[in-house]
């Protein structure tokens, strides 16, 4: 799954506001609506894609749904190492 500029910007905005740790899902949606002028549906879709890409985890507990934010560099490093290893596999000349 590819990372779009919108999702990268959203992950950075959420990380700058809440840092690593737990945040209420509704707080994240309202932050994305205010900062990026997204509709509620678009904000939820961005959060779903970020969860699939590993930028956050979603946990349901009690009456609210919490999202656990991760440092954006961790998933980016994983994507970069995956890309580099796939490039090395296609390399014709020995390294």
C-alpha positions in Angstrom: 0.0 0.0 0.0 1.4 3.4 -1.0 1.6 6.4 1.3 0.1 9.5 -0.1 1.1 13.1 0.8 -2.2 13.6 2.5 -1.7 10.6 4.8 1.9 11.6 5.5 0.8 15.2 6.4 -2.0 13.8 8.6 0.4 11.6 10.5 2.8 14.4 11.1 0.0 16.8 12.2 -1.4 14.2 14.6 2.1 13.3 16.0 2.9 17.0 16.6 -0.3 17.6 18.4 -0.6 14.4 20.5 2.9 12.8 20.4 3.4 9.1 21.0 0.6 7.7 23.0 -3.1 7.5 23.2 -5.6 9.9 21.7 -9.4 9.8 21.4 -10.5 8.9 17.9 -13.0 11.8 17.8 -10.1 14.2 18.8 -8.1 13.0 15.8 -11.0 13.4 13.4 -11.7 16.9 14.6 -8.0 17.8 14.3 -7.9 16.6 10.7 -11.1 18.4 9.9 -9.7 21.7 11.3 -6.1 21.5 10.1 -6.6 19.9 6.7 -10.1 20.9 5.9 -11.3 17.3 5.5 -14.8 16.0 5.8 -15.5 13.6 8.6 -15.7 10.7 6.2 -12.4 11.7 4.6 -10.7 12.0 8.0 -12.0 8.6 9.0 -10.6 7.1 5.7 -7.2 8.7 6.3 -7.2 7.2 9.8 -8.1 3.8 8.5 -5.3 3.9 5.9 -2.8 5.1 8.5 -3.8 2.2 10.7 -3.2 -0.2 7.8 0.2 1.4 7.1 1.3 1.0 10.7 1.2 4.7 11.8 -1.3 4.1 14.5 -3.3 1.4 16.3 -7.0 1.6 17.2 -8.3 0.1 20.4 -11.9 0.0 21.6 -12.3 0.4 25.3 -15.4 1.3 27.3 -17.4 4.1 25.7 -14.7 5.6 23.5 -12.3 4.4 20.8 -8.7 5.3 21.4 -5.9 5.5 18.8 -2.3 4.8 19.8 0.0 7.0 17.8 3.5 5.9 16.7 6.4 8.0 15.7 6.0 8.5 11.9 9.7 7.6 11.3 9.2 4.0 12.4 6.8 3.0 9.6 8.8 5.1 7.1 12.0 3.3 8.0 10.2 0.0 7.5 9.0 1.1 4.1 12.4 2.3 3.1 14.2 -0.9 4.2 11.6 -2.9 2.3 12.2 -0.8 -0.8 16.0 -1.1 -0.6 15.9 -4.9 -0.1 13.6 -5.2 -3.1 16.0 -3.1 -5.2 19.0 -5.2 -4.0 17.2 -8.3 -5.2 16.9 -6.9 -8.7 20.5 -5.7 -8.9 22.4 -7.4 -11.7 25.9 -6.6 -10.6 27.4 -7.9 -7.4 27.8 -5.5 -4.5 
